[in-house]
């Protein structure tokens, strides 16, 4: 079985020393988010996730969820429901929701390490409360007064949970194709009919009610994605005055059998004239959904991060314990029958790859979370605007890179175990299977890439990239002769310059041929992720260069940064070169000739 | 469910047109291996694997093998046993074994496409007959006369199967640590006692007897890997005159629960004073085992190839059928509600990555198989020696690269399905889970890398590399102005030169520090694989440039080669740059400081 210990030390380092959340929170008026309080929350989060959620991780994988065909009811794995009750009692559900809606009003960035812990401890379980946050966001931004009055409090307190009902059998990415219908009723509600698939936490036994946020078409809807409206459809009917009614005509038709996250209920949901309420304006449903999706995308990025960290922790333990062969350069532990495998350079390559992607990725993910706060709460309008542009730019990078790296890190960590990694009892293969969903849901990596290059760079003319390049340049200027970080400044500056050039080149080619965007998107996304991480690693070296940290910690940051610059950042060479291949290398072949 | 159709067209192209097996077989005196006969075997292999094995692939995954604790007996999934009977009846077991031992005497390279079909159709099933080939090899090369008389025929005919019993709980890669004991008995046999783990096909219900090839220590054995002997331990005792005796004191203690290949029986085998016979000389067992392992390593490479091809076939079908979004450059199918996703450049990137790795990898794998034949049967001694050197050099590359690409291709193919790829019913996730074992067993990728760089390049002074570089240079000279291939000659030549330089640089650094070999090994291995594939792609373009193939096929080769050179070969930049990072970037950090 794999184990998990919240990496509190590194989480604090990322939050306080690299990103500097204390000053940022203070500036934004989060008076309750002092370091004392944050530390207490982190400690308590570690206790909850390590002792309550983590032991249920393997149980969830083995048991899975169960579905009663007769009633449509879903039963979660042993212990999941009790763990959720503890989560609600502990006040975790509303940690970062506003105090007006019953939350604790902490900044978004304060909740993110807790999110990471939950995902690392038990990804499948974490999927149940996950989408409540998106539903809350959608209601806060688009809900009417009565909807906010009636739905927000139980959602924020965790008494009810939320879902996002987008996908239908014939449409996933292309929501314009969706068929679910909404007929207006005399009482102002709508009758919702259709089938949604891949609905995470579509049914469960945690709470009395579940709020489905559903995309559907009104009778007068224009075709395509401009004719989609957003509805809230409770499992138990809820009137405009908040009184509960009959069970609604919505039920789980079946559960999907999946590669991993067995403990997470992935439901086919049948809406059969279910009572729903319009959220926001007619035909403007996609906007509400994007509100939910951006939150969810950052959250899925953290899932990749959490799994990577858990995988690394276990690979590190195994590599220190497992005795096999002698170091090529000479025996290191003559008193043992063989040396621990961590002496072998190739095992270290795998471990350092994980360490550099996990610790660098942590800073990247937490910084994006701080941007969410700054975009809403920075005192200065220009700063809010800058944060918003950078957040939009970073969201697809964080989502795609942290999840691709999640697949990669769980691969390396399993590989450190040799054949034992393939055996269920070590728990490493579960992490690899669980990680595999993260590059698919909430938009595949390819979709993130199009969002980044097509929308955030091309359509928005690179506003977010400019902000980020400015940050890099400022950092480089300030630290050109920093005793610990100087060695990274020139390569970082060179990469930043190359990034800008590459962006311009793609832009120029895209003018002639729109397919150049799609052809460059994936490699541009990964390229961007690696350059971003180089920046965060250089900043991490500066931040760790203080007597507050013992030499071993500082060495860990310094050597991981050196490893990263020498052995991971060169992947940008391959990505840049691939981009140079252009659209022709992808489009020349007829679809029929692929297997002619 | 995923489907499989043997890619006969491309297999024939690789065999006949790129590698030119016809002339090679003729030169070696394989008179029965004419094109007519080979074609008939390929057709029949396709029929058997497509109609018998492939439909059982999902059954095996779902049912797995069952173990009876009371008797130790293993029951295979529904249909597996009957399929094996058909395999034996069809004469597949002894296809490439010598006629003297009851086989059909076909060259090794003629059996390899059949092996690929079996793996693609049903990897778990393919593992049952797989190790019989290694056991046959070991007996042919190291067995005494009576052992060959008694054991070879049933093995070659498939009436019995073989296993390789190497691994013990505390030793996998490091066989020097193994503890299983062999006590000499008065009748010339040995009493074998110990526990072996990860024994593929250690027990099953296919055949009456199973021959375990077991590594164990004699009482006077020196410590470490120089004190290991090889024994043959039948499930049912066999006397020196071939008479069957009592059930032997060997049984399956339990089955492992694994990430994939559920239909394959991975056994803990308990030897409790079992009767065994020494194969070869005392304390020279590793040599016999390496005979088996080299065969098995090439075979595992083909497993990666087979899974990649099956994954690609299904991704291609789905990408042509699935309608989602419009092409960025304009609607391509106005009569449909959306365009098929194969119009999107990023989907094509994934498909072309698979196509270039599968079809190029096929040529690479088949060529290595031909080297096996040439190393034994080439009429000229110098040619045999050259083939042997090149085979030794290519074996770790074929094993590691085809399996790493297997993981990658099953990843991309699943990704083409979006969220549906994660759902069991599409069968893509099984391919990804099954592929994951191939980079672990028969030596992890890291072990292949050390074999390549430490042994085949450093110890053997690059003999195999020199042969291969000579082939590349000859090809480049001959095709510098080839109408279809000329564009690839300069980049290929440049890479070959860089490969040679890189090898020399590592060699120079390794003189000062043996850890430089371990530090460079993985990246050197992958670098070598990508440059090798560039050569095979350039040759494929030349071979396809004939009127014998329709333009669509030729375009498929040409455009895949262009894609490969433009978008995959640049990975060598990252690998070369990472090698430049040297050992210091891996070894500087104290083992304790990884998570300080």
Interface residues (C-beta under 8 A of the other chain):
Chain A: X7 X167 X170 X171 X172 X173 X174 X176 X177 X198 X256 X257 X258 X259 X260 X313 X316 X320 X323 X324 X325 X327 X328 X329 X330 X337 X338 X340 X342 X343 X344 X345 X346 X347 X348 X349 X350 X351 X352 X355 X407 X411 X414 X415 X418 X419 X420 X421 X422 X423 X424 X425 X429 X432 X433 X436 X437 X439 X440 X441 X444 X445 X446 X449 X450 X454 X513 X514 X515 X517 X518 X519 X521 X522 X550 X552 X553 X555 X556 X559 X560 X562 X563 X566 X567 X568 X570 X571 X572 X573 X574 X577 X578 X580 X581 X582 X583 X585 X586 X587 X588 X589 X590 X591 X592 X593 X594 X595 X596
Chain B: X7 X167 X170 X171 X172 X173 X174 X176 X177 X198 X256 X257 X258 X259 X260 X313 X316 X320 X323 X324 X325 X327 X328 X329 X330 X337 X338 X340 X342 X343 X344 X345 X346 X347 X348 X349 X350 X351 X352 X355 X407 X411 X414 X415 X418 X419 X420 X421 X422 X423 X424 X425 X429 X432 X433 X436 X437 X439 X440 X441 X444 X445 X446 X449 X450 X454 X513 X514 X515 X517 X518 X519 X521 X522 X550 X552 X553 X555 X556 X559 X560 X562 X563 X566 X567 X568 X570 X571 X572 X573 X574 X577 X578 X580 X581 X582 X583 X585 X586 X587 X588 X589 X590 X591 X592 X593 X594 X595 X596
